[in-house]
Amino acid sequence: MNTIHLEELYNRHIKPLSLVARMRLVKLIMQDLAQPMKNSAEPPKRSIMELHGLGAEVWEGVAAQDYVKQLRDEWESRP
């Protein structure tokens, strides 16, 4: 539908409506336009907790205190 047809539609059918009816129409149009946004391919919201335990196998058999001591020793030996 081109612009001329839309203007004609507006002038013939929408403009004569009361202000309240036009506002309801605007609300309906906005709700209709919002629907594709809700159903779009937007990725779902993620939680940091999904990463819980990820990479745990890397740390198997490593004592936390020994690891921290090793890091501190490395820091102190740097120039």
N, C-alpha and C positions, 0 to 999 in steps of 0.2 A: 504494500500500500504506500503510495507516494505522499508527499507533504500536502499536496492540494486536496487529496481525498481525506486526509486526516483533519485538515482545517475545516472542510465541509462537514465532516462527521461531528466535529466539535461545535461548530456554529449551529447546526441543525438540531443535534440531540443532547449535547452536554451543556452548552451555555444557557439554554432555557431552564435548566434544573435549578432548584433552590440551592442556596449556599450550603446547607446541611447535606443535601443529596450529593453535591459535587465533592464535598469533603469526604463523604463515605466512599465515593468512587475513587478518590485519590488514595484513601486507605487501602481499598481492595487492590488497586494497581500496585501499590508499594508492597503489600503482602505477597502478591503474585510474583513480583520481580525478585523478592527475597528468597523464594523457594529454590531457584537454581543455586544460590549461594550456599544454602544449607546442604544441598545434595551434591555439591561440587566435589572434585577429586582432591579436596584439601586433606593433607595428611592429618591423622588423628593426633590429639594432644598426647604427649609422652610424659612419663614420670621418670625422674632420676632413679627411682627405686627399681626400674627395669634393669639397671646395670648391676644390681646387687649380686655378688658372687661371680661376676664375669671376670675371667682371667685368674680364678682362684688356683688353678693348676700350676700357674707360674710360681706361686709362692709356697707350694707344697714342700715341706721339709726345711723351710727357711725360718729360723728363729728371729722374731722381730727385734729383740735386743741386740743380737749379733749383727743383724743387718744395719741397724742404726749406728752401732759402734764402728762398723766398717765405713759407713758414710762419713762419720765425724773424723775418723782417721785420715780419710782421703782429703777432706776439707783442710785439715791442719797441715797436711804435707804439700798443699799447693802454694806456689809463690805469691 
